[in-house]
Amino acid sequence: MKEKGQIFIITAPSGTGKTTIIKNILKKDMGGVGYSVSHTTRKPREGEVNGLHYYFIDREDFEKMIEAHEFVEWAVVYDQLYGTSVSSISRGLSSGKDLLMDVDIQGSQEIKRQFPESLSIFILPPSLDILKKRLQKRSTNDKMNTGLRLKKAVEEIQRCHDYDFIIVNDDLQQAVKEIEAIIVAQRANKNRRFPLIQKIFHI
């Protein structure tokens, strides 16, 4: 008998290191931790693999999926479409996996609405100055794009109090450890574990 998987929503401003943190967690031997791969219309960045980091599809196919109600949530981010499919969540949870979901604030709200038991984690940069430097180092960003992303980051940071947990990514390994601790602790949460205990002990 398996416990049903748990959704962990992870949100952060662009350049905060969210993707790197998720990669590090997935490398850990935690057992049963998966990643909900989103769909996007943007082009792959260097090193990104279709089906592993994102499902890269064209806008026409994405819009067809919207019409068919195949997304739990979707959003427009910097003129590109991003969405989380119903099938990707269902497959993961039914297999008993804990799912890490990389979504923006709008997406996290919709997932929380449809999956109230999900837990949300907001990752913050150590400071706005450090975030600005990180954004400037990205080769895909010009000065205007950096300014736009920084402005959006400030707006997003104001919403961090809406999340269940807040992580400051000042030290990568410490940030990874804190999220690992959240996942492990939640596995022993009585609301998650008690249905399994009822079956075993006929309580």
C-alpha positions in Angstrom: 0.0 0.0 0.0 1.3 3.4 -0.9 0.5 6.9 0.4 -0.8 9.3 -2.2 1.9 11.7 -3.4 2.2 15.3 -2.3 2.4 18.4 -4.4 5.2 20.9 -3.5 4.7 24.2 -5.4 7.9 26.1 -5.8 7.8 29.7 -6.9 10.6 32.3 -7.2 11.4 35.5 -9.2 13.5 34.9 -12.3 17.2 34.6 -11.5 16.7 33.4 -7.9 18.2 29.9 -8.5 14.9 28.0 -8.4 15.9 25.7 -11.3 19.3 24.9 -9.8 17.7 24.1 -6.4 15.1 21.7 -8.0 17.9 19.9 -10.0 19.8 19.4 -6.8 16.8 18.0 -4.9 16.0 15.6 -7.8 19.6 14.3 -7.6 19.2 13.4 -3.9 18.3 9.9 -2.9 15.0 10.9 -1.3 12.9 8.1 -2.8 9.7 9.0 -4.7 10.4 12.6 -5.6 9.5 13.6 -9.1 9.2 16.7 -11.2 6.0 17.8 -12.9 7.3 18.8 -16.4 5.4 21.9 -17.7 4.6 22.8 -21.3 6.0 26.0 -22.8 6.1 27.8 -26.2 9.5 29.3 -25.6 12.6 28.0 -27.2 14.9 25.6 -25.2 17.9 27.3 -23.5 21.3 25.7 -23.8 21.4 22.3 -22.1 17.6 22.0 -21.8 16.1 18.7 -23.0 12.5 18.3 -24.3 10.5 16.2 -21.9 13.0 16.6 -19.1 13.0 20.3 -18.4 9.9 21.3 -20.4 7.7 20.0 -23.1 8.6 22.5 -25.8 5.6 23.0 -28.2 4.5 25.6 -30.6 1.8 28.2 -29.8 -0.9 26.5 -32.0 -0.5 23.2 -30.1 -0.5 24.9 -26.8 -3.7 26.8 -27.6 -5.3 23.5 -28.7 -4.5 22.1 -25.2 -6.1 25.1 -23.6 -9.3 24.6 -25.6 -9.3 20.9 -24.6 -9.0 21.9 -20.9 -5.8 19.9 -20.6 -4.1 22.3 -18.2 -4.5 22.6 -14.5 -3.1 26.1 -14.9 -1.5 28.1 -17.6 -0.1 31.7 -17.9 1.6 34.1 -20.2 5.1 35.0 -19.0 7.2 37.5 -21.1 5.0 36.8 -24.2 5.5 33.0 -23.9 2.9 30.5 -22.7 3.6 28.1 -19.8 1.2 25.4 -18.5 0.9 22.4 -16.2 -1.0 19.5 -17.7 -3.6 17.5 -15.8 -2.1 14.3 -17.0 1.4 15.0 -15.6 0.0 15.7 -12.1 -2.3 12.7 -12.1 0.4 10.2 -13.2 2.8 11.4 -10.5 0.3 11.5 -7.6 -1.3 8.1 -8.4 2.2 6.5 -8.4 2.8 7.8 -4.8 5.4 10.3 -5.9 5.9 13.7 -4.3 5.8 16.2 -7.1 7.9 19.3 -7.3 6.1 21.9 -9.4 7.9 25.0 -10.8 5.2 27.6 -11.3 4.6 31.3 -11.0 2.3 33.1 -8.5 -0.7 32.8 -10.7 -0.1 29.2 -11.3 0.4 28.4 -7.7 -2.9 30.0 -6.8 -4.7 27.9 -9.3 -3.0 24.7 -8.1 -3.8 25.5 -4.5 -7.4 26.0 -5.5 -7.6 22.6 -7.2 -5.3 20.8 -4.8 -5.8 22.4 -1.4 -3.5 19.9 0.3 -0.5 21.1 -1.8 2.3 23.0 0.0 3.8 26.1 -1.4 7.4 27.3 -1.1 8.7 30.7 -2.1 12.4 31.1 -2.8 13.9 34.6 -2.3 17.3 36.0 -3.4 19.6 37.3 -0.7 19.0 40.8 -1.9 17.7 42.8 -4.9 21.3 43.9 -5.7 22.4 40.3 -5.9 19.4 39.4 -8.0 20.1 42.2 -10.4 23.7 40.9 -10.9 22.4 37.4 -11.5 20.0 38.6 -14.2 22.7 40.7 -15.9 24.9 37.6 -16.2 22.2 35.8 -18.2 23.2 35.9 -21.8 19.6 36.0 -23.0 18.9 39.2 -21.1 19.5 42.7 -22.6 19.4 45.7 -20.3 15.7 46.4 -20.9 14.8 42.8 -20.2 16.9 42.8 -17.0 15.0 45.9 -15.9 11.6 44.4 -16.7 12.5 41.1 -14.8 13.8 43.1 -11.8 10.6 45.1 -11.6 8.5 42.0 -11.8 10.6 40.3 -9.1 9.9 43.2 -6.7 6.2 42.8 -7.3 6.4 39.0 -6.8 8.5 39.3 -3.6 5.6 41.3 -2.1 3.5 38.1 -2.3 5.9 35.7 -0.5 3.8 35.9 2.7 1.0 34.0 0.8 3.2 30.9 0.8 3.5 28.1 3.4 7.3 28.3 3.5 9.9 30.9 2.6 13.5 29.9 1.6 16.3 32.5 1.1 18.8 31.2 -1.5 21.9 32.8 0.0 23.7 29.4 0.2 22.6 26.8 -2.4 23.2 23.7 -0.3 21.5 25.2 2.7 18.5 26.1 0.6 18.4 22.5 -0.8 18.6 21.1 2.7 15.7 23.2 3.9 13.4 22.1 1.1 14.5 18.5 1.7 13.5 18.9 5.4 10.1 20.2 4.4 9.5 17.2 2.1 10.6 14.7 4.8 8.5 16.3 7.5 5.4 16.4 5.4 5.7 12.7 4.7 5.0 12.1 8.4 2.2 14.7 8.6 -0.8 13.0 10.2 -3.2 14.3 7.6 -1.2 12.6 4.9 -0.2 9.4 6.7 -3.3 8.6 8.7 -5.4 7.2 5.7 -2.6 4.6 5.2 -2.5 3.8 9.0 -6.3 3.3 9.0 -5.9 0.6 6.3 -3.1 -1.1 8.0 -4.5 -1.1 11.6 -8.2 -0.9 10.8 -8.6 2.2 12.9 
